């Protein structure tokens, strides 16, 4: 598995990746995520987006961040804003493999020190819950305003 930068060469393919109809209730489009990443980076946030490749085929997309705590928390954190595996490639273990790769990316990153990897998911999204639980993520007890559950894993 490989993470590749989004470029003019793969941009259209990236925004055309799709999840199943049922999963569309849980996640925004890649086009929306790329727009958010652009705006957040203009405001000084550390945002990284990649196309996910397996066997030279684009199979997914991931949007990650680093938060130094900025005085609001006791520690910095890395996180995943969004990860999708295109519906055509689901059920092959690529989501788990991509999350493992993301954690490796965070550990090797030079953005800054962090104690945890964090993310959110909608509680009805049992596939996401099971994936993150299998990787050692635990619920923090916090829920964001859109009803998503916060989970984290020590880095």
C-alpha positions in Angstrom: 0.0 0.0 0.0 1.2 3.5 -0.8 0.0 7.0 0.0 0.5 9.4 -2.9 0.1 13.2 -3.1 -3.0 14.5 -4.8 -1.9 16.1 -8.1 -3.4 17.2 -11.4 -2.7 13.7 -12.6 -4.9 11.9 -10.1 -7.2 14.6 -8.8 -10.3 13.7 -11.0 -9.9 10.0 -10.1 -9.7 10.9 -6.4 -12.8 13.0 -6.4 -14.7 10.2 -8.3 -14.0 7.6 -5.6 -17.3 6.5 -4.0 -18.5 4.6 -1.0 -21.6 2.4 -1.0 -25.0 4.2 -0.8 -25.4 3.2 2.9 -22.0 4.7 3.7 -22.9 8.1 2.1 -24.8 8.8 5.3 -21.6 8.8 7.2 -19.1 10.7 5.1 -18.7 13.7 2.9 -17.3 13.7 -0.7 -13.6 13.8 -1.4 -14.1 17.0 -3.2 -15.6 18.5 -0.1 -12.7 17.2 2.0 -10.1 18.6 -0.4 -11.8 22.0 -0.2 -11.7 21.8 3.6 -8.0 20.8 3.5 -7.2 23.8 1.3 -9.0 26.3 3.6 -7.6 24.8 6.8 -4.0 24.9 5.4 -4.5 28.6 4.4 -5.4 29.2 8.1 -2.2 27.5 9.3 -3.5 24.1 10.2 -1.3 21.1 9.4 -3.5 19.0 7.0 -2.2 16.2 4.7 -4.3 14.5 2.0 -3.3 11.4 0.1 -4.7 9.1 -2.5 -4.4 5.5 -1.3 -2.9 3.1 -3.9 -2.7 -0.7 -3.9 -1.1 -2.6 -6.7 -0.8 0.7 -8.7 -4.6 1.3 -8.5 -6.2 4.1 -6.6 -8.4 2.4 -4.0 -9.1 5.2 -1.5 -8.4 8.6 0.0 -7.2 9.8 3.4 -7.2 13.3 5.1 -5.0 13.6 8.2 -3.9 16.4 10.5 -1.5 17.3 13.3 -2.7 19.5 16.2 0.1 20.8 18.6 -2.5 21.4 21.3 -2.1 25.2 20.8 -2.6 25.7 24.5 -6.0 24.1 24.5 -4.8 20.6 25.4 -2.1 19.0 27.5 -0.6 17.3 24.5 -0.4 17.3 20.7 -2.3 14.8 18.6 -2.4 13.3 15.1 -5.7 12.5 13.6 -7.7 11.2 10.6 -10.4 13.5 9.4 -11.5 11.2 6.7 -10.7 7.8 5.2 -12.6 6.0 2.5 -12.0 2.9 0.4 -13.9 3.0 -2.9 -16.8 0.6 -2.9 -15.2 -1.5 -5.6 -12.2 -2.3 -3.3 -14.0 -2.8 0.1 -13.9 -6.1 1.9 -10.2 -6.7 1.1 -8.6 -5.4 4.3 -7.5 -2.1 2.6 -9.1 0.1 5.2 -7.3 -1.6 8.0 -4.0 -1.6 6.0 -4.4 2.1 5.3 -5.0 3.0 8.9 -1.9 1.0 9.9 0.0 3.0 7.3 -1.4 6.3 8.6 -0.2 5.4 12.1 3.2 4.6 10.7 3.1 7.9 8.9 2.3 9.8 12.2 5.1 8.0 14.0 7.7 9.0 11.3 6.3 12.5 10.9 8.3 15.6 11.9 5.3 17.9 12.4 5.7 17.6 16.2 5.3 15.5 19.3 2.0 13.8 19.9 0.6 11.4 22.5 -2.4 10.0 20.6 -4.0 9.4 17.2 -7.6 10.5 17.3 -10.7 10.4 15.0 -14.4 10.4 15.1 -17.2 8.3 13.5 -20.9 8.2 13.6 -22.1 5.6 16.2 -24.3 3.9 13.6 -21.3 3.2 11.4 -20.5 -0.3 12.9 -17.9 -1.1 10.1 -15.9 1.9 11.2 -16.3 1.2 14.9 -15.2 -2.4 14.4 -12.2 -1.3 12.3 -11.0 1.2 14.9 -11.6 -1.1 17.8 -9.5 -3.8 16.1 -6.6 -1.3 15.9 -6.8 -0.5 19.6 -8.8 2.7 19.5 -11.0 3.4 22.5 -13.9 5.7 23.0 -13.1 8.9 25.0 -16.6 9.5 26.1 -16.8 12.7 24.1 -19.3 13.3 21.3 -19.0 16.2 18.8 -21.9 18.5 17.9 -22.8 16.4 14.9 -23.1 13.3 17.1 -19.9 11.6 16.2 -18.0 9.5 18.8 -14.4 10.5 19.6 -11.9 7.6 19.8 -8.2 7.6 20.3 -5.2 5.3 20.4 -1.9 6.0 22.1 0.9 6.7 19.6 
